[in-house]
Each structure stands twice: as C-alpha cells, then as structure tokens.
C-alpha cells in the first residue's frame, strides 16, 4: 500500500488559488480513477477535479469555503501497490460553470426566456414503473438528498423543473397530512456563503463601496412600441419571437454614440476611463446557481431578430451552466429587468467596472390625457413603463444620464425612429 498526495492542480490563466465549493467524497470513501472528487471555484470558472488514481481517501484539505493554493495538498489517497510514474500530482477536469462578471443585485427572470430547459440527470421515479428524468439544479438535488426527499415524488409548480419552493411545498404538505398553518414557526437554517453566491456578495459590496451611484427614472409611453412588436411577431415567419428587450437594446445602441460616457469602464487604480466603440451589452440573468451576466457581443451590429436569438441562446447557456468564461465577461454596459414581477422603479447596482446600468420596469396600463387630433385632449388607455438608469457619478454627470434617457424615451414613443439610419 502507498499514500498518494494529490495537490491542487494548476488550472492555467494565472490562477494562484481556488475556493472549495463542494466535496463529492469524504474520508474513508473508496474512489475510482477519473472519479469526480471536488468542485473548486477560481476567478475564471468552477472546475471539476477528478482523481488520477483509484484508492481510499485518507485526508481532505478543507471545508466548503476554504481557499486552497495551487500546488498545496488537496487529498491524500491510499493506493494498492506503488503509484504509477505517469500519474501527475494534480489533474483538473473540464470547466463546468464559468464565473460571471461582477453582477448587479439579485433580481427575477430577465425579459428574455430560455427556449428549453437544461439537460438533467436521470432520477428514478417512485414505484415500479420506468425511470423518468427529473429537472433540477445541483443545489436543489443536494438539498433534496440532505432532506431525504426523492425528487421523483416532488411535483414542480412550473415548466417541469423542481425548484427550492417546490421542496418547501413538499415538506409542508407531508409534515402533517396537509399544508402547515401560516403562523407555524420553522427551524432556523444557517447557509454558508460560498462559491458563486460569495462572489456576488463580494462584487456587490465592492461596487457600492467604490462607486458613488446615482439613479434617474423616467416614465415612457410604450403603447406604440408594443403595437409595433405585436405586428412584427404576427408576420415573423421563421424568425424568433421578439420580446421587448431587443427593441430596447436597439434604442440604447442607436444613442450610445451620442453619449459615449455611458458605454465605458473605469479603472480605479489607473484613474483611466475607457469609452468603448462597440457595445458589449451585459444581460443580467437569474439562474438557480445565482445571478449571471452573459454578454451580447457587438450588440450595435445586430438587427432585432439577431438580438432576440442571441438573448435566448445566452440566457439558456447561463441557466444550464454551459456558458463559457468569454460569454460571461467583457461587458461595457448592462441591462437588468424585474420583468412581469412588478416594480414601479428600481435603483440597480452598477456592474463594476462599468459606469452605467439600465433597468426597464414593469409595463402597466392606466388612463392618460392624449391629443384628440383637433387641438384638444381626450382620455385614453395607455401602456406605460419606467426606465431606470444608475450611473457612476465620477464618470457620468446627471445631465448626461437624464439626456440619454430622454432620447431613449423619444425613440420608443415613436418606434419607427428605431429603423431610421
């Protein structure tokens, strides 16, 4: 028998350390060659670490949330005989869930929706029938295992995907033959902040600590814009269905050349502002693993339907964990939306080192005075939406932010201008 010390591998790109986010083995477990041992998170991505040898785990380096330097001991494995000469001390598996750019505050689903659900792991169904696939994130699967819940017995509330809320409902219903009373106390739960949630917390704190934010909000009449969108969707052929987001991004891109200070990144240490010629639009996307910001590259060069396709593709990649590091970095300005969940106005947190973030809010219908075509006014039902913009006051003046949103308002209230060269 021999002891094999498996050190934290060098995953490249100048990474010096990684955070332990999930152990898949424990001391005493027998492991096979190429078995998944642990997930670690670097500044670039979450990495699957696999075993280069078969044997028994004698020692592990740390707990969840601990940081391990490259080259430091990760595990000690007891192997039969001698360790083969061709086995390296550290080997890493493929990237599994890339790390996003610093993200804005947590929020619900963006306007864009994925076209399909992520591919799940199979799980056996209850009873003696054939196995069926259960859609659930790794975090939900882990919680279900800890609670002793068979996911096949949990009925999801929507789109066939089991979420934390579905587990809560399952527990409530099965705890006493029915739903618990609203006033019944629940046990306290301590959740260690690790992995992506820890990165988001750090990025949010850094953004609020270093950036003097200000937020400007304007009300826009989107009645004509929504009518045009409906017309475009009614005769789209094989083109993707348009949501509101591609139209808004088109408006932003048309105006950014007039307001270059909006599409910029600020290097605090160098005291340097880079005003970007291309618009790499970050799109805040809520996933089961946390908030991610996939990036629409060269948004200014895409038409409405190209934007719609890219929005759907990136949203699905982010939610399924298949987005690459490149797709989750390099944004020059970000758009974030609370969508249909509501909100009269928002004060979004800037995606540092960017200097501006734009937040369209919920569309509501209410009566307004509008011209009657005869020099007077009449009351009509209109669709209204507030647009918020948060800016870095070190780089963007309030006048510039207000002027930009006023120009956006003119474009979307007269949407034919979106197609003007």
TORDRENMAR-935790 format. One record per residue (C-alpha): residue number from 1; chain; z, y, x. Coordinates in steps of 0.001 Angstrom, whole numbers. Layout:
N
(atom NUM A (Z Y X)) ...
END
This chain:
421
(atom 1 A (0 0 0)) (atom 2 A (-710 3536 1181)) (atom 3 A (55 7057 -14)) (atom 4 A (-2888 9388 -602)) (atom 5 A (-2154 13125 -734)) (atom 6 A (-4690 14806 -2966)) (atom 7 A (-4882 18502 -2120)) (atom 8 A (-6106 21337 -4304)) (atom 9 A (-9881 21375 -3654)) (atom 10 A (-11930 24365 -2569)) (atom 11 A (-13981 25204 -5663)) (atom 12 A (-16033 27850 -3873)) (atom 13 A (-16821 31502 -4652)) (atom 14 A (-13924 32701 -2502)) (atom 15 A (-11233 31248 -4782)) (atom 16 A (-7895 31001 -2948)) (atom 17 A (-5656 29626 -5710)) (atom 18 A (-5694 28246 -9236)) (atom 19 A (-3292 28018 -12167)) (atom 20 A (-2328 24676 -13712)) (atom 21 A (-3195 24818 -17419)) (atom 22 A (-2984 21151 -18481)) (atom 23 A (-1908 17882 -16876)) (atom 24 A (-3650 14734 -18092)) (atom 25 A (-1428 12381 -16072)) (atom 26 A (2265 12161 -15160)) (atom 27 A (4377 10481 -12520)) (atom 28 A (4212 6716 -12968)) (atom 29 A (762 6663 -14580)) (atom 30 A (-1956 4408 -13233)) (atom 31 A (-5241 6222 -12667)) (atom 32 A (-8796 5089 -12079)) (atom 33 A (-11327 6585 -9716)) (atom 34 A (-13039 9641 -11295)) (atom 35 A (-10327 9859 -13998)) (atom 36 A (-9576 13362 -15304)) (atom 37 A (-6256 14408 -13719)) (atom 38 A (-5621 18089 -14414)) (atom 39 A (-7256 21314 -15620)) (atom 40 A (-6838 24367 -13384)) (atom 41 A (-7955 27921 -14054)) (atom 42 A (-9343 30246 -11405)) (atom 43 A (-10554 33811 -11769)) (atom 44 A (-14007 32354 -12458)) (atom 45 A (-13572 29321 -14679)) (atom 46 A (-11451 26415 -15852)) (atom 47 A (-12087 23409 -13607)) (atom 48 A (-11633 19692 -14337)) (atom 49 A (-10040 17966 -11329)) (atom 50 A (-10850 14248 -11069)) (atom 51 A (-9256 11524 -8974)) (atom 52 A (-11174 10350 -5907)) (atom 53 A (-9155 7098 -5791)) (atom 54 A (-7525 4525 -8056)) (atom 55 A (-3797 4007 -7893)) (atom 56 A (-390 5107 -9226)) (atom 57 A (783 8716 -9467)) (atom 58 A (3901 9224 -7341)) (atom 59 A (4205 13010 -7391)) (atom 60 A (2596 16063 -9053)) (atom 61 A (2649 19591 -7675)) (atom 62 A (3963 21724 -10509)) (atom 63 A (4328 22558 -14176)) (atom 64 A (1994 24362 -16566)) (atom 65 A (1515 27954 -15492)) (atom 66 A (2295 27299 -11820)) (atom 67 A (-180 28555 -9212)) (atom 68 A (-1440 26172 -6508)) (atom 69 A (-3154 27410 -3336)) (atom 70 A (-6386 25813 -2196)) (atom 71 A (-5510 23094 308)) (atom 72 A (-1949 22646 -980)) (atom 73 A (-719 19305 -2313)) (atom 74 A (-1764 18681 -5913)) (atom 75 A (-827 14998 -6366)) (atom 76 A (369 12044 -4341)) (atom 77 A (-1217 8733 -5358)) (atom 78 A (-209 5285 -4185)) (atom 79 A (-3251 3142 -3478)) (atom 80 A (-3690 -510 -2610)) (atom 81 A (-4662 -1105 982)) (atom 82 A (-5941 1787 3097)) (atom 83 A (-7545 4974 1812)) (atom 84 A (-11329 4756 2365)) (atom 85 A (-12591 7006 5157)) (atom 86 A (-15193 8635 2887)) (atom 87 A (-12612 9968 402)) (atom 88 A (-12053 13697 654)) (atom 89 A (-8602 15173 145)) (atom 90 A (-9813 17349 -2694)) (atom 91 A (-12651 16915 -5161)) (atom 92 A (-13349 19039 -8244)) (atom 93 A (-15171 18184 -11418)) (atom 94 A (-17650 20441 -13218)) (atom 95 A (-16792 23737 -14864)) (atom 96 A (-15605 23233 -18413)) (atom 97 A (-14611 26586 -19895)) (atom 98 A (-15629 29691 -17940)) (atom 99 A (-13246 32639 -17699)) (atom 100 A (-14386 35749 -19584)) (atom 101 A (-14414 39361 -18543)) (atom 102 A (-11198 41294 -19356)) (atom 103 A (-11133 41078 -23139)) (atom 104 A (-10302 43599 -25846)) (atom 105 A (-7415 42994 -28216)) (atom 106 A (-7296 39820 -30274)) (atom 107 A (-9267 40028 -33483)) (atom 108 A (-11019 37863 -36064)) (atom 109 A (-14523 36486 -36013)) (atom 110 A (-17283 38940 -34996)) (atom 111 A (-20151 39760 -37311)) (atom 112 A (-22282 37019 -35754)) (atom 113 A (-21530 33442 -36767)) (atom 114 A (-22438 30309 -34841)) (atom 115 A (-25254 28188 -36124)) (atom 116 A (-23494 24896 -35544)) (atom 117 A (-20073 23517 -34773)) (atom 118 A (-19076 22400 -31263)) (atom 119 A (-19524 18713 -30497)) (atom 120 A (-16153 16992 -30951)) (atom 121 A (-14590 13908 -29515)) (atom 122 A (-14625 10937 -31860)) (atom 123 A (-11342 10043 -33574)) (atom 124 A (-10660 7021 -35765)) (atom 125 A (-10339 7598 -39478)) (atom 126 A (-7460 6254 -41499)) (atom 127 A (-7822 2815 -42998)) (atom 128 A (-10207 84 -42090)) (atom 129 A (-13488 1981 -42548)) (atom 130 A (-15784 3050 -39724)) (atom 131 A (-14674 5774 -37300)) (atom 132 A (-15684 9330 -38050)) (atom 133 A (-15846 12384 -35819)) (atom 134 A (-13094 14997 -36203)) (atom 135 A (-13925 18584 -35232)) (atom 136 A (-11001 20207 -33406)) (atom 137 A (-10324 22217 -30269)) (atom 138 A (-8435 20714 -27319)) (atom 139 A (-5397 22868 -28195)) (atom 140 A (-5363 21556 -31766)) (atom 141 A (-5779 17965 -30568)) (atom 142 A (-2887 18346 -28129)) (atom 143 A (-613 19821 -30802)) (atom 144 A (-1538 17027 -33209)) (atom 145 A (-694 14402 -30565)) (atom 146 A (2668 16061 -29907)) (atom 147 A (3422 16098 -33640)) (atom 148 A (2268 12509 -34140)) (atom 149 A (-468 13563 -36573)) (atom 150 A (-3678 11566 -36976)) (atom 151 A (-6394 14227 -37193)) (atom 152 A (-8469 11920 -39381)) (atom 153 A (-5825 12389 -42101)) (atom 154 A (-5972 16193 -41995)) (atom 155 A (-8338 17862 -44453)) (atom 156 A (-9816 21046 -42903)) (atom 157 A (-9891 24184 -45017)) (atom 158 A (-13400 25231 -43955)) (atom 159 A (-16563 24131 -42115)) (atom 160 A (-15132 20673 -41392)) (atom 161 A (-13196 21867 -38316)) (atom 162 A (-9434 21226 -38097)) (atom 163 A (-7504 24324 -37025)) (atom 164 A (-3836 25135 -36436)) (atom 165 A (-3497 26387 -40009)) (atom 166 A (-4683 23012 -41306)) (atom 167 A (-1963 21300 -39265)) (atom 168 A (606 23704 -40730)) (atom 169 A (-558 22863 -44261)) (atom 170 A (-489 19142 -43497)) (atom 171 A (3062 19377 -42169)) (atom 172 A (4232 21465 -45121)) (atom 173 A (2770 19090 -47688)) (atom 174 A (4030 15930 -46032)) (atom 175 A (7518 17181 -45207)) (atom 176 A (8833 16656 -48745)) (atom 177 A (6115 15492 -51101)) (atom 178 A (4677 18974 -51608)) (atom 179 A (4465 22468 -50169)) (atom 180 A (7652 23940 -48788)) (atom 181 A (9269 26881 -50603)) (atom 182 A (8143 30248 -49297)) (atom 183 A (11656 31143 -48160)) (atom 184 A (12405 27906 -46290)) (atom 185 A (13295 28503 -42636)) (atom 186 A (11205 26925 -39922)) (atom 187 A (12353 25935 -36469)) (atom 188 A (11758 28375 -33635)) (atom 189 A (8902 27497 -31324)) (atom 190 A (8549 28555 -27709)) (atom 191 A (4992 28746 -26387)) (atom 192 A (4452 29233 -22671)) (atom 193 A (1795 31841 -21949)) (atom 194 A (-666 30132 -19603)) (atom 195 A (-4370 29809 -18934)) (atom 196 A (-6769 31986 -20887)) (atom 197 A (-4017 33487 -23065)) (atom 198 A (-2216 34569 -19876)) (atom 199 A (-5427 36135 -18521)) (atom 200 A (-5969 38021 -21777)) (atom 201 A (-2379 39303 -21700)) (atom 202 A (-2767 40472 -18096)) (atom 203 A (-6102 42167 -18801)) (atom 204 A (-4797 43946 -21887)) (atom 205 A (-1720 45208 -20050)) (atom 206 A (-3864 46433 -17142)) (atom 207 A (-6286 48194 -19498)) (atom 208 A (-3542 50044 -21382)) (atom 209 A (-1584 50787 -18199)) (atom 210 A (-4513 52209 -16227)) (atom 211 A (-6837 53709 -18829)) (atom 212 A (-5973 56849 -20848)) (atom 213 A (-7506 55782 -24163)) (atom 214 A (-8641 57984 -26998)) (atom 215 A (-10256 56795 -30228)) (atom 216 A (-12700 58614 -32509)) (atom 217 A (-13563 57350 -36015)) (atom 218 A (-16407 58413 -38314)) (atom 219 A (-17424 57295 -41804)) (atom 220 A (-21059 56249 -42251)) (atom 221 A (-23096 55545 -45380)) (atom 222 A (-24813 52215 -44694)) (atom 223 A (-26367 51767 -48149)) (atom 224 A (-29932 52297 -46926)) (atom 225 A (-29280 50195 -43818)) (atom 226 A (-28054 47258 -45909)) (atom 227 A (-31054 47586 -48244)) (atom 228 A (-33423 47512 -45267)) (atom 229 A (-31618 44493 -43826)) (atom 230 A (-31984 42647 -47140)) (atom 231 A (-35709 43459 -47229)) (atom 232 A (-36202 42237 -43650)) (atom 233 A (-34372 38993 -44403)) (atom 234 A (-36375 38356 -47573)) (atom 235 A (-39626 38136 -45611)) (atom 236 A (-38497 36841 -42207)) (atom 237 A (-40495 33607 -42062)) (atom 238 A (-39227 31543 -39121)) (atom 239 A (-37310 34431 -37598)) (atom 240 A (-33483 34313 -37565)) (atom 241 A (-31470 35916 -40337)) (atom 242 A (-30307 39412 -39498)) (atom 243 A (-26655 40367 -39690)) (atom 244 A (-25550 43974 -39353)) (atom 245 A (-24781 43606 -35650)) (atom 246 A (-28383 43551 -34285)) (atom 247 A (-29133 46748 -36226)) (atom 248 A (-26056 48488 -34841)) (atom 249 A (-26766 47345 -31280)) (atom 250 A (-30323 48671 -31622)) (atom 251 A (-28911 52047 -32676)) (atom 252 A (-26470 52101 -29755)) (atom 253 A (-29198 51194 -27249)) (atom 254 A (-31576 53890 -28506)) (atom 255 A (-28915 56572 -27976)) (atom 256 A (-27264 55479 -24729)) (atom 257 A (-29945 57161 -22525)) (atom 258 A (-28771 60468 -24050)) (atom 259 A (-25134 59565 -23368)) (atom 260 A (-25145 57730 -20008)) (atom 261 A (-21404 58297 -19551)) (atom 262 A (-20791 55794 -22388)) (atom 263 A (-22580 52885 -20675)) (atom 264 A (-20613 52904 -17443)) (atom 265 A (-17991 51116 -15342)) (atom 266 A (-15190 52865 -13457)) (atom 267 A (-13954 51592 -10091)) (atom 268 A (-10376 52905 -9942)) (atom 269 A (-9845 52107 -6267)) (atom 270 A (-13080 53698 -5051)) (atom 271 A (-12967 56566 -7547)) (atom 272 A (-16567 55762 -8445)) (atom 273 A (-18287 55736 -11834)) (atom 274 A (-21487 53689 -12130)) (atom 275 A (-23734 54746 -15014)) (atom 276 A (-25880 51719 -15763)) (atom 277 A (-29553 51978 -16623)) (atom 278 A (-29579 48686 -18524)) (atom 279 A (-27339 47933 -21491)) (atom 280 A (-25476 44666 -20986)) (atom 281 A (-23684 44514 -24320)) (atom 282 A (-20407 42615 -24420)) (atom 283 A (-19715 40935 -27766)) (atom 284 A (-16049 40211 -28494)) (atom 285 A (-15875 36680 -29908)) (atom 286 A (-12792 34895 -31208)) (atom 287 A (-12574 31226 -30218)) (atom 288 A (-9955 28506 -30544)) (atom 289 A (-9185 28997 -26857)) (atom 290 A (-8749 32780 -27080)) (atom 291 A (-10863 35910 -27113)) (atom 292 A (-14035 35808 -25018)) (atom 293 A (-16720 38421 -24358)) (atom 294 A (-20182 36866 -23888)) (atom 295 A (-22801 39339 -22706)) (atom 296 A (-26206 40175 -24198)) (atom 297 A (-28243 40964 -21090)) (atom 298 A (-30692 43892 -21283)) (atom 299 A (-29963 44473 -24950)) (atom 300 A (-32114 47619 -24834)) (atom 301 A (-35224 45461 -24193)) (atom 302 A (-34743 43108 -27187)) (atom 303 A (-36004 43575 -30736)) (atom 304 A (-33878 42903 -33832)) (atom 305 A (-34702 39206 -34095)) (atom 306 A (-34310 38575 -30372)) (atom 307 A (-30883 40195 -30592)) (atom 308 A (-29993 38046 -33618)) (atom 309 A (-30975 34855 -31777)) (atom 310 A (-29048 35787 -28645)) (atom 311 A (-25942 36788 -30635)) (atom 312 A (-25877 33419 -32405)) (atom 313 A (-26530 31498 -29168)) (atom 314 A (-23809 33265 -27196)) (atom 315 A (-21245 33040 -29998)) (atom 316 A (-21820 29286 -30256)) (atom 317 A (-21638 28852 -26461)) (atom 318 A (-18354 30762 -26311)) (atom 319 A (-16770 28778 -29143)) (atom 320 A (-17925 25406 -27816)) (atom 321 A (-16772 26164 -24261)) (atom 322 A (-20276 25785 -22838)) (atom 323 A (-20807 29441 -21871)) (atom 324 A (-21353 29973 -18150)) (atom 325 A (-19488 32416 -15936)) (atom 326 A (-22610 34581 -15803)) (atom 327 A (-22778 34701 -19600)) (atom 328 A (-19157 35867 -19704)) (atom 329 A (-19295 38629 -17098)) (atom 330 A (-21086 41838 -16192)) (atom 331 A (-20948 43739 -19498)) (atom 332 A (-21374 47522 -19322)) (atom 333 A (-20139 48332 -22849)) (atom 334 A (-18589 46158 -25565)) (atom 335 A (-18852 45960 -29346)) (atom 336 A (-15992 44422 -31344)) (atom 337 A (-15617 43947 -35083)) (atom 338 A (-12989 42834 -37566)) (atom 339 A (-15827 41850 -39877)) (atom 340 A (-15098 40984 -43508)) (atom 341 A (-11339 40580 -42949)) (atom 342 A (-10935 44303 -43513)) (atom 343 A (-9553 47358 -41816)) (atom 344 A (-10270 50978 -42582)) (atom 345 A (-10287 51871 -38894)) (atom 346 A (-9465 50266 -35556)) (atom 347 A (-8344 51512 -32146)) (atom 348 A (-9878 48842 -29874)) (atom 349 A (-8700 48384 -26283)) (atom 350 A (-11341 49031 -23621)) (atom 351 A (-12770 46026 -21783)) (atom 352 A (-11869 47193 -18269)) (atom 353 A (-13634 48284 -16028)) (atom 354 A (-15935 49547 -18789)) (atom 355 A (-15242 53014 -20184)) (atom 356 A (-16084 52568 -23889)) (atom 357 A (-15791 50016 -26685)) (atom 358 A (-17305 50399 -30169)) (atom 359 A (-15770 48899 -33300)) (atom 360 A (-17644 48782 -36615)) (atom 361 A (-15234 48193 -39505)) (atom 362 A (-15403 46662 -42976)) (atom 363 A (-18067 47799 -45449)) (atom 364 A (-16581 48993 -48745)) (atom 365 A (-18188 50294 -51933)) (atom 366 A (-16974 53438 -53640)) (atom 367 A (-18387 56343 -55701)) (atom 368 A (-19718 59378 -53859)) (atom 369 A (-21459 62623 -54697)) (atom 370 A (-25128 62376 -53666)) (atom 371 A (-28105 64725 -54173)) (atom 372 A (-29802 64253 -57560)) (atom 373 A (-33219 65450 -56330)) (atom 374 A (-33059 68574 -58479)) (atom 375 A (-30805 70703 -56320)) (atom 376 A (-27616 69305 -57790)) (atom 377 A (-25420 66276 -57302)) (atom 378 A (-24662 63046 -59088)) (atom 379 A (-22117 60274 -58636)) (atom 380 A (-23457 57010 -57201)) (atom 381 A (-22038 53802 -55789)) (atom 382 A (-22495 53718 -52010)) (atom 383 A (-21685 51298 -49186)) (atom 384 A (-19513 52950 -46557)) (atom 385 A (-18341 51790 -43142)) (atom 386 A (-16194 53442 -40496)) (atom 387 A (-17230 53193 -36857)) (atom 388 A (-14539 53497 -34189)) (atom 389 A (-15072 54187 -30512)) (atom 390 A (-12373 54046 -27826)) (atom 391 A (-13145 55737 -24510)) (atom 392 A (-11656 56232 -21071)) (atom 393 A (-10706 59923 -21061)) (atom 394 A (-11061 60066 -17280)) (atom 395 A (-14795 59496 -17671)) (atom 396 A (-15773 60337 -21261)) (atom 397 A (-14940 63639 -22955)) (atom 398 A (-14017 63717 -26630)) (atom 399 A (-17045 65888 -27385)) (atom 400 A (-19402 63316 -25867)) (atom 401 A (-17849 60412 -27793)) (atom 402 A (-17979 62353 -31073)) (atom 403 A (-21570 63450 -30438)) (atom 404 A (-22627 59870 -29683)) (atom 405 A (-21128 58506 -32916)) (atom 406 A (-22625 61372 -34939)) (atom 407 A (-26042 60441 -33561)) (atom 408 A (-25376 56791 -34410)) (atom 409 A (-24471 57885 -37927)) (atom 410 A (-27772 59731 -38333)) (atom 411 A (-29741 56665 -37213)) (atom 412 A (-28040 54168 -39508)) (atom 413 A (-28013 56500 -42510)) (atom 414 A (-31786 56958 -42037)) (atom 415 A (-32588 53471 -40702)) (atom 416 A (-36349 53973 -40469)) (atom 417 A (-35493 56027 -37351)) (atom 418 A (-34447 52784 -35625)) (atom 419 A (-38118 51887 -35323)) (atom 420 A (-39226 55287 -34036)) (atom 421 A (-40389 55288 -30409)) 
END
